[in-house]
Amino acid sequence: MTNYNAIIIDDEKNVQEALKILLQRNCPNINICDTASSASQGRELLNQWDVQLIFLDISMPGENGFDFLDSIPKEDYAIIFTTAYEEYALRAIKTNAIDYLLKPIDAEELKVAVTKATSLLDLRMQNHDMQKTYGESLNNLTLQANEGFVFAPKITVIEKFGFKIIEVDKIRYIEADGAYSVIHLSGLDNVVSSKPVGDIEKILDPSMFVRIHKSTLINLNFLRGFSSFEGNYAILDDQTELAISRRKYNEFKEAVSKYSKSIE
């Protein structure tokens, strides 16, 4: 088992101590070098220790977690955000496929996040392109947080063996493939995501993307028609026909009506 050095950056001492105890009990391969109560103290720790993993609070006085991230060579580390529920922040984190833990931190969720973060860190260290993509994803995260995007123009997709950043306006439709999702892109190869359709749907603009079936999500920008011959179908600009379920039919009609009015 590979061991990793970690630091905790959180302005709440009780959270620092609780996380240390959880890590000692559940993640024996994680060595907590030290803790910091601010972004500036966190940077000092990075200069003092050979760190691979950072547990980073979002809401801190002065510089918040995103500010801190923007001030370090972030792609060199595995980052796990720790946060109370903040909708805008969580959407930004999920959009860019960064690991996070909600406070109060659950032991099982901690183990899963640590395993995932360190595994991807090991893969990144062996693959320059993956490391570059991860760095770009973190840059997109801080940009989204600082600019206040509700729905970002780019999302990071976790594939089986890495990451891929895709532009949202190039997504034609997404369909389920078991526990995975196939993202069909305009003029590009398809991307297979390790996340289900429902998880991806949550980070996309609902005024642009509509679920027409339990297994299909379409981008209304590519919708060109509708057919009710032998069933209901959405027709895309390349003549792809996608089935609309009876349960989703009214929702589809309402979404198309709202979308049409928005571009008049």
C-alpha positions as CSV (number, residue, x, y, z in Angstrom):
1,M,0.0,0.0,0.0
2,T,1.4,3.4,-1.0
3,N,1.6,6.0,1.7
4,Y,0.7,9.7,1.1
5,N,1.6,12.8,3.0
6,A,-1.4,15.2,3.5
7,I,-2.2,18.5,5.1
8,I,-5.6,19.8,6.3
9,I,-6.5,23.5,5.6
10,D,-9.6,24.5,7.6
11,D,-10.3,27.5,9.8
12,E,-12.3,25.4,12.3
13,K,-10.1,23.6,14.8
14,N,-12.8,21.1,15.6
15,V,-13.1,20.1,12.0
16,Q,-9.3,19.7,11.7
17,E,-9.3,17.4,14.7
18,A,-12.3,15.4,13.6
19,L,-10.8,14.8,10.2
20,K,-7.5,13.8,11.6
21,I,-9.2,11.2,13.8
22,L,-11.3,9.9,10.9
23,L,-8.2,9.5,8.7
24,Q,-6.2,7.7,11.4
25,R,-9.0,5.2,11.9
26,N,-10.0,4.7,8.3
27,C,-7.1,5.6,6.0
28,P,-3.9,4.3,7.5
29,N,-1.9,5.1,4.3
30,I,-2.6,8.8,4.8
31,N,0.0,10.6,7.0
32,I,-1.2,14.0,8.3
33,C,1.9,16.2,8.3
34,D,0.2,19.3,9.8
35,T,-2.9,21.5,9.8
36,A,-3.5,25.1,8.8
37,S,-6.2,27.5,9.6
38,S,-5.8,29.8,6.6
39,A,-4.6,29.9,3.0
40,S,-1.3,31.6,3.9
41,Q,-0.6,29.0,6.6
42,G,-1.4,26.3,4.0
43,R,1.2,27.7,1.6
44,E,3.8,27.6,4.4
45,L,3.1,23.9,5.0
46,L,3.5,23.1,1.3
47,N,7.0,24.6,1.6
48,Q,7.8,22.6,4.7
49,W,6.5,19.2,3.7
50,D,6.6,16.9,0.7
51,V,2.8,16.8,0.3
52,Q,0.7,14.8,-2.1
53,L,-2.8,15.3,-0.7
54,I,-4.6,18.4,0.4
55,F,-7.9,18.5,2.3
56,L,-9.1,22.0,1.6
57,D,-12.0,24.0,3.1
58,I,-13.9,26.3,0.8
59,S,-15.2,28.9,3.2
60,M,-12.4,30.6,5.1
61,P,-11.8,34.2,6.1
62,G,-9.8,36.2,3.7
63,E,-8.7,33.9,1.0
64,N,-11.2,31.0,0.4
65,G,-10.3,27.6,-0.9
66,F,-10.6,28.6,-4.5
67,D,-8.3,31.6,-4.0
68,F,-5.8,29.2,-2.3
69,L,-6.0,26.8,-5.2
70,D,-5.3,29.6,-7.6
71,S,-2.1,30.5,-5.8
72,I,-0.3,27.1,-5.9
73,P,0.9,24.7,-8.6
74,K,-2.4,22.8,-8.0
75,E,-1.9,20.1,-10.6
76,D,0.9,18.7,-8.4
77,Y,-1.5,17.5,-5.7
78,A,-4.6,15.5,-5.1
79,I,-7.2,18.0,-3.9
80,I,-10.2,17.0,-1.8
81,F,-12.5,19.9,-0.8
82,T,-14.3,19.8,2.5
83,T,-17.4,22.0,2.7
84,A,-20.8,22.6,4.3
85,Y,-23.5,22.7,1.7
86,E,-23.1,25.6,-0.8
87,E,-25.0,25.1,-4.0
88,Y,-22.8,27.3,-6.2
89,A,-19.6,25.8,-4.9
90,L,-20.7,22.2,-5.1
91,R,-21.9,22.7,-8.7
92,A,-18.5,24.1,-9.6
93,I,-16.7,21.2,-8.0
94,K,-18.9,18.6,-9.6
95,T,-18.6,20.3,-13.0
96,N,-14.9,19.9,-12.9
97,A,-14.8,16.4,-11.4
98,I,-12.9,17.3,-8.3
99,D,-13.4,15.3,-5.1
100,Y,-15.3,16.8,-2.2
101,L,-16.6,15.8,1.2
102,L,-19.7,17.4,2.9
103,K,-19.4,18.3,6.6
104,P,-19.9,16.6,8.9
105,I,-17.7,14.1,7.2
106,D,-18.8,10.5,6.9
107,A,-16.1,7.8,7.3
108,E,-17.3,5.7,4.3
109,E,-17.4,8.7,2.0
110,L,-13.9,9.7,3.2
111,K,-12.5,6.3,2.4
112,V,-14.0,6.4,-1.1
113,A,-12.8,10.0,-1.8
114,V,-9.3,9.2,-0.6
115,T,-9.0,6.1,-2.7
116,K,-10.3,7.8,-5.8
117,A,-8.1,10.9,-5.4
118,T,-4.9,9.0,-4.7
119,S,-5.6,6.5,-7.5
120,L,-6.1,9.3,-10.0
121,L,-3.0,11.0,-8.6
122,D,-0.9,7.9,-9.4
123,L,-2.3,7.7,-12.9
124,R,-1.6,11.4,-13.5
125,M,2.0,11.1,-12.4
126,Q,2.5,8.5,-15.1
127,N,0.6,10.3,-17.9
128,H,1.6,13.9,-18.9
129,D,-1.6,14.5,-20.9
130,M,-3.7,13.4,-18.0
131,Q,-1.8,15.7,-15.7
132,K,-2.2,18.6,-18.1
133,T,-6.0,17.9,-18.3
134,Y,-6.3,17.8,-14.5
135,G,-4.5,21.1,-14.3
136,E,-6.8,22.7,-16.9
137,S,-9.8,21.3,-15.0
138,L,-8.6,23.0,-11.8
139,N,-8.1,26.2,-13.7
140,N,-11.7,26.0,-15.0
141,L,-12.9,25.4,-11.4
142,T,-11.2,28.5,-10.0
143,L,-12.4,30.6,-13.0
144,Q,-16.0,29.3,-12.6
145,A,-15.9,30.2,-8.9
146,N,-14.3,33.6,-9.4
147,E,-16.5,34.6,-12.3
148,G,-19.7,33.3,-10.6
149,F,-20.8,31.0,-13.5
150,V,-24.0,29.2,-12.6
151,F,-23.4,26.7,-15.4
152,A,-19.9,26.5,-16.8
153,P,-19.1,26.5,-20.5
154,K,-16.8,23.5,-20.0
155,I,-17.2,20.3,-17.9
156,T,-14.6,17.7,-16.9
157,V,-15.7,14.1,-17.6
158,I,-14.1,11.2,-15.8
159,E,-13.4,8.3,-18.1
160,K,-12.3,4.8,-17.2
161,F,-8.6,5.7,-17.2
162,G,-8.5,9.5,-17.0
163,F,-10.2,12.8,-17.6
164,K,-11.5,14.7,-20.6
165,I,-12.6,18.3,-20.8
166,I,-15.5,19.0,-23.2
167,E,-17.3,22.1,-24.2
168,V,-20.9,22.0,-23.2
169,D,-22.2,23.6,-26.4
170,K,-20.7,20.6,-28.4
171,I,-22.8,18.0,-26.5
172,R,-25.6,16.8,-28.8
173,Y,-27.1,14.2,-26.5
174,I,-26.2,11.8,-23.7
175,E,-27.4,8.3,-23.4
176,A,-27.1,5.7,-20.7
177,D,-25.0,2.6,-21.2
178,G,-25.5,0.5,-18.0
179,A,-23.8,2.4,-15.2
180,Y,-21.9,4.6,-17.7
181,S,-23.0,7.4,-20.0
182,V,-22.1,8.0,-23.7
183,I,-21.7,11.6,-24.5
184,H,-22.3,12.3,-28.2
185,L,-20.4,15.4,-29.4
186,S,-20.8,17.5,-32.5
187,G,-18.0,16.8,-34.9
188,L,-16.0,14.9,-32.4
189,D,-15.6,11.3,-31.1
190,N,-18.0,10.2,-28.4
191,V,-16.9,10.2,-24.8
192,V,-17.8,7.5,-22.3
193,S,-18.2,8.8,-18.8
194,S,-18.1,6.7,-15.6
195,K,-21.0,8.7,-14.2
196,P,-24.7,8.0,-14.9
197,V,-26.8,10.3,-17.0
198,G,-28.5,11.7,-13.9
199,D,-25.3,12.9,-12.3
200,I,-24.2,14.7,-15.5
201,E,-27.7,16.2,-15.9
202,K,-27.3,18.0,-12.5
203,I,-24.4,20.1,-13.7
204,L,-25.9,21.2,-17.0
205,D,-28.3,24.1,-17.8
206,P,-31.9,22.7,-17.6
207,S,-33.1,25.4,-20.0
208,M,-30.8,23.8,-22.7
209,F,-30.7,20.1,-21.8
210,V,-33.9,18.2,-21.4
211,R,-34.5,14.5,-20.4
212,I,-36.7,12.8,-23.0
213,H,-36.3,9.3,-21.7
214,K,-34.9,7.8,-18.5
215,S,-31.8,7.0,-20.5
216,T,-31.5,10.0,-22.8
217,L,-30.7,13.7,-22.4
218,I,-30.7,16.0,-25.4
219,N,-29.3,19.5,-26.1
220,L,-32.2,21.6,-27.5
221,N,-29.7,23.6,-29.6
222,F,-29.4,20.5,-31.9
223,L,-33.2,19.7,-32.0
224,R,-34.6,20.2,-35.5
225,G,-37.9,18.4,-35.4
226,F,-40.4,16.0,-33.8
227,S,-42.1,12.9,-35.1
228,S,-45.1,11.0,-33.8
229,F,-45.1,8.3,-36.4
230,E,-45.1,4.9,-34.6
231,G,-44.1,6.6,-31.4
232,N,-42.7,10.0,-30.3
233,Y,-39.2,10.9,-31.5
234,A,-37.0,14.0,-31.2
235,I,-35.1,14.6,-34.4
236,L,-31.7,16.2,-34.3
237,D,-29.9,18.2,-37.0
238,D,-28.1,15.2,-38.3
239,Q,-31.4,13.2,-38.6
240,T,-30.7,11.2,-35.5
241,E,-34.0,10.1,-34.0
242,L,-34.3,9.6,-30.3
243,A,-37.3,8.1,-28.6
244,I,-39.4,10.2,-26.2
245,S,-41.0,8.2,-23.4
246,R,-44.7,8.8,-22.6
247,R,-43.7,10.0,-19.1
248,K,-41.4,12.6,-20.5
249,Y,-43.5,13.8,-23.4
250,N,-45.2,16.7,-21.7
251,E,-41.9,17.8,-20.0
252,F,-40.3,17.7,-23.5
253,K,-43.1,19.9,-25.0
254,E,-42.9,22.4,-22.2
255,A,-39.1,22.6,-22.4
256,V,-39.2,23.2,-26.2
257,S,-41.8,25.9,-25.8
258,K,-39.8,27.7,-23.2
259,Y,-36.6,27.3,-25.2
260,S,-38.3,28.6,-28.4
261,K,-39.5,31.7,-26.6
262,S,-36.1,32.4,-25.1
263,I,-34.5,32.7,-28.6
264,E,-37.2,34.7,-30.3
